Structure formats: structure tokens, C-alpha cells
């Protein structure tokens, strides 16, 4: 088991290095940041001096090595646009994204598991058919279109909820939150539904499929033959075994929520790191773009690693297999 954990940790490090290398390679073709940093009165000498100061004249491998070594020390460079440490800019926007991702993940997991269990137990009926038909919206429609439709219905027509922004926030020193204000909570509703709808649909259909399979197993038939109630069979035996593979998928979907929040933040003008990344692309702010992608990669790898460890702890068969 220890060798498995060490192996997974080493794989995670290699993944992060590979992602950083690919991201840095792609940024070379985004554009020249000098064009946005100097005005039309610039001279060739000004351009050359600024490129030298920013290290853009160094070979690609040297730039990548400087970025990796700096990141290990907590220094990911200075924003070309704002002239401030890129890490500080990321950390300022991170609370907004994490709160949106947290609310979306809770919405997706709770509703997805509950509806999945319900539709697996009650396979026929008008309510089940309605849930399954409605869930196709989360799979079929793109995220930005769902967001626009929600804005049109609940913000434009009904005027119940705000269409953009984060609302009023409370500064807790190292964290700013909108969960403690009424406008902040109202501002969270539409973007969290937009972001979590696809993941909710995926989890619901996975739970339904897995539980339907579990309910056909021999030990479930044996439990019925012993005279156990349907409630005990469904929730004491079936659900427990259903959630083992769901944990893995749900954990990965949390990483997807954080990564794909970039679309939702753009639609709702949510002041998170996703919207910051879009602005950085327009201004070719390479340090901020690289910091964002590395942060998302670290989150993905960390969540994946934790899910593997949790999966290993839940299923004793895996511990025995890895041990041998």
C-alpha cells in the first residue's frame, strides 16, 4: 500500500511538470505581450530593453525552468498588465471561484445522488420519466446557453435574481465571502445552477445505473428472501455499494467544476480566476495565465490523489491487490 501511495505521488509530480511544459509552450503562440505594454511611441530600443527585463529573450527551456523554480518558492512572476505579483492577483480572485465551485458541487452531488437513488428505486412512473427527460437538458445544452436562458427567465423577465456580479461581500481578512449577505447569496444561485447542472446530471445517471445494477445482484435477492424490508435493502445494502464508484467520479467532477467555471464566470461576469484568465489572454499576461493553469492542475492532481486514497480506504479488495 505504501508503494502505491509513493507511486501515485510521483505520477502526480510528473503530471504537473508536463502540464506546465505544455502550457508554457502554448503561450508562445498567444501573442507578444510587448505590444500591449508599450504605446505607439515606442522605439526598437524600448522594445528590446523591456524584453530583456522580462526575460523574453531567454531560450524557452530557460524561461520554463525559471518559472518552475520560482513556483516552488512561491514566486510565479509579475503580471505584465498590472505590475504586481501574479500569485497575489490569483489569490485575490480565488475565494470567488472556490465559493462558486463549492456551492455548485454541493448542488450537483446532493441532488444528483438523491435523484439517482429515487429513479433507480422507482423505475417507472410520471415523476421518474419527468426527471430523466428534464435531465437531458444538463447533458444536451452547452453551459453558456443554460446560463443565458436562466438570466433571461429569472433576471430579465421575472426580475427575481441578479444577472451578473457577486453582490455584497464581507472581508474576513484573508478571505472575502458573499455567503454572509443576502445579495451575495442571491447572486450565487444562477451561476451555481449553471455550473453544477451538467455534473448533477452525470452523477444522477451514474447513481441510477450503478444502483440498478446492484439491485440485480444475488445478495440483494438473498436479502429479500430473508424478509428484510425494501427500505433496509435499498439504503443499508444497495446504496452503500453503489456509492463506491460514484465517489471517484464525483471527486473528479469537483475538479472539473473548478476548471470549467471559466465559462460560467464569463457569462455572469463573476469576479473569479476564470474571468481573470480570459482578461489575461486578451492582454497576453503570460505569468497570470501560467499561474492559473498550474493552480488548476494542482487542484486536479490533488483531488485525484485524494480520491484514489479514499477509494483505497473504502474498498479492502484494492488494499489487498495493491499490497501484493
C-alpha positions, 0 to 999 in steps of 0.5 A: 500500500505504501508503494502505491501511495509513493507511486501515485505521488510521483505520477502526480509530480510528473503530471504537473511538470508536463502540464506546465511544459505544455502550457508554457509552450502554448503561450508562445503562440498567444501573442507578444505581450510587448505590444500591449505594454508599450504605446505607439511611441515606442522605439526598437530600443524600448522594445528590446530593453523591456524584453530583456527585463522580462526575460523574453529573450531567454531560450524557452527551456530557460524561461520554463525552468525559471518559472518552475523554480520560482513556483516552488518558492512561491514566486510565479512572476509579475503580471505584465498588465498590472505590475504586481505579483501574479500569485497575489492577483490569483489569490485575490480572485480565488475565494470567488471561484472556490465559493462558486465551485463549492456551492455548485458541487454541493448542488450537483452531488446532493441532488444528483445522488438523491435523484439517482437513488429515487429513479433507480428505486422507482423505475417507472412512473410520471415523476421518474420519466419527468426527471430523466427527460428534464435531465437531458437538458444538463447533458444536451445544452452547452453551459453558456446557453443554460446560463443565458436562458436562466438570466433571461427567465429569472433576471430579465423577465421575472426580475427575481435574481441578479444577472451578473456580479457577486453582490455584497461581500464581507472581508474576513481578512484573508478571505472575502465571502458573499455567503454572509449577505443576502445579495451575495447569496442571491447572486450565487444561485444562477451561476451555481445552477449553471455550473453544477447542472451538467455534473448533477446530471452525470452523477444522477445517471451514474447513481441510477445505473450503478444502483440498478445494477446492484439491485440485480445482484444475488445478495440483494435477492438473498436479502429479500428472501430473508424478509428484510424490508425494501427500505433496509435493502435499498439504503443499508445494502444497495446504496452503500455499494453503489456509492463506491464508484460514484465517489471517484467520479464525483471527486473528479467532477469537483475538479472539473467544476473548478476548471470549467467555471471559466465559462460560467464566470464569463457569462455572469461576469463573476469576479473569479480566476476564470474571468481573470484568465480570459482578461489575461489572454486578451492582454497576453499576461503570460505569468497570470495565465501560467499561474492559473493553469498550474493552480488548476492542475494542482487542484486536479492532481490533488483531488485525484490523489485524494480520491484514489486514497479514499477509494483505497480506504473504502474498498479492502479488495484494492488494499489487498491487490495493491499490497501484493 
